[in-house]
Amino acid sequence: MSALPASWRDQREPIDTGLLWSALALLGLGLVMVYSASIVAAEADRHTGYHSYYYLMRQAASLAMALLLGYLAFRIPEHTWQNLALPFFVISLLGLVLVLVPGVGREVNGSRRWLSLVVLTVQPSEFMKLAATLYAADYTVRKAALMHSLRKGFMPMAMAMLLVGSLLLREPDFGAFAVITVITMAILFMGGLNWRLFVVLVLILLVGFAALVVMSPYRLQRVIWFLDPWKDPFGKGYQLTHALIAFGRGQLFGVGLGASVEKQLYLPEAHTDFLLAVIAEELGLVGVCVTVALFAWLVWRIFRIGQRAAAMERYFAALTAQGVGVWLAVQACVNMGVNMGLLPTKGLTLPLLSYGGSGILTNCVALAIVARIDYESRHLSGGRRT
């Protein structure tokens, strides 16, 4: 253990405070901005009872539940999470099946992605992101000696992901499928998948995703109108043009918290997919840069935790932490890219910030597992020094 850097051997803190405070800062910012972005929409919708604080209260309740479940997840040892990886994956897969059953799954805006339970509505695809992370990490550790083989190392995992993808594309939820695919491929690569094989597989995946876009008229239309949304600013380009207007109005310091014009029923999904556009309008470039910096710091701390676990030869822990880092980084980058007009419109929320109970819950549980990994690494490192 003497090979570990001195900063890693410092056991003065029980867990990584950078991880904790950056996550809490993002959750707090998200709660404030969800309220600001949703006030007008809540007051205009009879289903909310015309209460301006409707989405705030629901997001606060989801956050409270997420923090509680996150604490409980932190109390679960890492080896237990590894034992739960396969059962959790199977349960999440069952959720993806149930959401497609008429009368069981709930359809919103042409997509069937939600399960209505007795007291809450859940989105199985969010839970699958966490399940896929744990399962891929466990699979890679178990099959470490076979990672050089396409047939024995890669194909079994590919079959599982194709099953997940076929269910997600029927909802349809192309964004979740893309994120889960990236998480899985990243974990397999970090776990020892042959780099030449990895490059070939990535090229095949890119061709496959391109084919899915070309063969789907509505996905192809999104790409076409993304290239020049101003050709049809009141039709296909409506959402993106209003997001860009929000960024333009914000300038450097923004128009002020609560003063957004675009959230007044001009920008669709202002409190979910396009929350960053409201942040840009109300808090300006400074607010966007702070948000990006918080995400960058959070992901950096997660990868440091994974790196420490790998140095201690705790490979499941390392791959799980790094998988969570890839998940949050990729989803945040895609959401930000969509909001800024750098990527075609895609229904992916901004992790830890956007409105949505399932997303907040799975994000907090995932970070709690990373915190547990860090806690055990510090404990073991301290124990071995003595």
Buried (B, 14 or more C-beta within 10 A) or exposed (E): EEEBEEEBBEEEEEBBEBBBBBBBBBBEBBBBBBBBBBBBBBBEBEEBEEEBBBBBEBBBEBBEBBBEBBEEBBEBEBEEBBEBBBEBBEBBBEBBBEBBEEEEBBEEEEBBBBBEEEEBBBBBBBBBBBBBBBBBBBBBBEBEEBBEBBEEBBEEBBEBBEEBBEBBBEBBBBBBBBBBBBBBBBBBBBBBBBEEBBEEBEEEBEEEBEEBBEEBEEBBEBBBBBEEBEEEBEEBBBBBBBBBBBBEBBEEEBBEBEEBBBBEEBBBBBBBBBBBBBBBBBBBBBBBEBBBEBBEBBBBBBBBBBBBBBBBEBBBBBBBBBBBBBBBBBBBBBBBBBBBBEBBBBBBBBBBBBBBBBBBBBBBBBBBBBBBBBBBBBEBBEEEEE
